[in-house]
């Protein structure tokens, strides 16, 4: 056997293992974030009715979940370095199962918010936040954009709103939360097979490694990425949290309004794949700029018409654009800061984007105050457009630095 054939034979098991790790990253991300975003997005009105609270307070359920997910970024990065990916993800699984079981039992909105902050959000962060990105990207260092894009295909965000709406109508809100707990338990055999990425996994295009620099927070590009990511995440999360309520206020039937979430989730599947391909071809910053423009366009359409096909078109645009945000930000961070600093920088980003997680409750508060969503949608348009321009500037800055 030639030396070339021997190298190929030795590489085949690693390729198969890399593909298996990609599948595990995909499943972990979908169960964790699909349950949180898909489950809470479709149950905002049910939570409001069950606890007889305001729309803004009900939207805090999703906001506090995202808050906990983002705030734990540095802790997740530290845990991964200390106990490894598998143990970190297993801890997230345990927290999530406990949280969803407790949500099915509590009798007050205050207890619900506490559980989301202390169990659901942390569990989703440890299971489906940063770890799938590291697992998928570092096992595929030379196709990082496509690998992370595939890992973050939001399949369950499409399925859970449809099934969750039916389940709530037939069995009630607690049944939905118990079903989400059971879905997490089914993930246990998948996590047992998680393996650490090879230490040599490093993209060839990373020219320098600033892991030793203590001044990450002093770099303007870090703060530009932070603001851009925070605004775009707030825009798409607010859309998921409020589109059902917006559609019902336009006169759309509740069942059809819930279908909009599934349309957004289905579009996100294609958006995640397209984002990975576009990232590898055109660059992460350019693709993120286009995503910001897409989110701006989606809010323009929502503000102009309550016609169901128009709302569906807006959700398609929002789904495609929103799916690109986190995966491409992680690719951008790897390019700018290097793999050694990657977990720490992503952790910092998560912690410092905390204020942006309150986009959904702020939109709910503006609606309660103004008796409509007009001002909230106008602000989301302006902020999304600003984020698009921000990432376009980042791209020019990167190209100028290379030159």
Number of C-alpha atoms within 10 A of each C-alpha: 5 7 8 9 10 10 10 11 11 11 12 11 11 13 13 11 16 22 16 18 27 25 19 24 28 25 23 28 28 24 27 28 25 25 29 25 22 28 24 26 26 29 25 23 20 17 22 17 13 15 14 12 14 16 21 21 21 28 28 26 30 31 31 24 28 29 25 24 30 28 24 22 26 18 17 28 23 16 16 20 11 11 10 16 25 19 18 22 29 19 14 25 30 18 20 31 21 15 26 26 19 19 25 18 13 13 11 14 20 12 14 22 21 16 23 28 22 17 25 32 32 31 32 29 32 33 32 27 27 27 24 28 26 23 27 30 31 26 28 24 19 16 17 27 30 25 28 31 31 25 29 31 25 29 22 23 28 22 19 27 27 20 14 25 21 15 17 17 11 10 10 16 19 17 17 27 24 18 17 23 24 14 15 19 15 11 17 15 10 15 21 13 11 21 17 14 19 14 10 10 14 19 18 9 11 13 11 11 16 16 16 9 10 8 9 18 13 9 9 11 18 19 15 16 19 19 20 26 26 23 24 30 23 24 27 24 23 26 29 26 30 24 21 26 21 20 22 17 14 14 13 17 14 15 13 13 22 24 19 27 30 26 24 28 31 22 25 29 22 20 28 31 23 20 32 28 20 19 25 17 11 11 19 27 24 20 27 34 25 20 29 34 22 23 29 28 18 27 26 17 18 23 19 11 13 18 14 18 11 15 24 22 18 25 31 25 25 30 31 25 31 30 29 30 25 23 29 28 20 24 26 22 21 24 21 20 21 22 26 15 19 23 26 20 24 24 21 22 26 25 20 17 21 19 14 22 27 21 25 29 23 19 26 27 19 18 19 14 10 12 10 15 20 15 14 21 22 14 14 25 21 13 20 28 23 20 27 26 19 20 26 18 17 23 20 13 13 14 10 9 8 7 6
